[in-house]
Amino acid sequence: MTFKTSLVAAAAAFLLASPVLAAAPAADSGASPANTFIESQPEANYLAKDVLIGAKVEGADGKIIGDIEDVILNDWNRVQGVVMGTGGFLGIAEKRVGVNLGSLEFQDRDGKRVIVLPGVTQETLKTVPEFKRAEPKKSLLERAMEKARELTDKSAETAKEAYEKAKEQAGPALEQAKEAAGKAYETTKDAAGKAYETTKDAAGKAYEKAKEAAEGALKKDGEAPAEGQPQQ
């Protein structure tokens, strides 16, 4: 299946698909809601950033006439067209025009993806009205506030996960530390008891020796000859 064929098939399937309705938020139970996530990209589908967003568009003469900057969705959440930037220099004084998706041709050329807008040239685009937005672009402040909220929510969730993981990992280590501390306490207590008994025994023996020495000294003093008597 060529890229053009698969792309057209994907676009047709997308346009015939049922509208996407907002689902009620699921309870925070950790289980994924049914029919919510897509595990992998089907072969017939494509990603907008791979094929549309930022892609160059050639005109009828083969020259690049613009690049795709955005995708237009209708009230059924289906792709209706794209916003193409044209003219200007490095984005300055650039004109933006809306193009129906069905007007674009997706081709495979020498292994490369090429988007062509048949029957249109740079001269044609000069006469096309500029695309008008229904709503103004988000201001820098609005985008900054959204980014700040995103970072706050992500940081809070990441911190919570890190805490739970650390708590889970610390559980066995804490028990091991408590067990080791208990064993160390018992060993120290036992060693201290033995040291106390040894010290007590040594002190008793030293006391007895000192007592014997003192009694011996007193006995010798008592046996000494009176003054004036000849010594034996």
Buried (B, 14 or more C-beta within 10 A) or exposed (E): EEBBEBBBBBBEEBBEEEEEEEEEEEEEEEEEEEEEEEEEEEEBBBEBEEBBBEBEBBBEEEEEBBBBBBBBEEEEEBBBBBBBBBBEEEEEEBBBBBBEBEEBBBBBEEEEBBBBBEEBEBEEBEEBEEBEEEEEEEEEEEEEEEEEEEEEEEEEEEEEEEEEEEEEEEEEEEEEEEEEEEEEEEEEEEEEEEEEEEEEEEEEEEEEEEEEEEEEEEEEEEEEEEEEEEEE
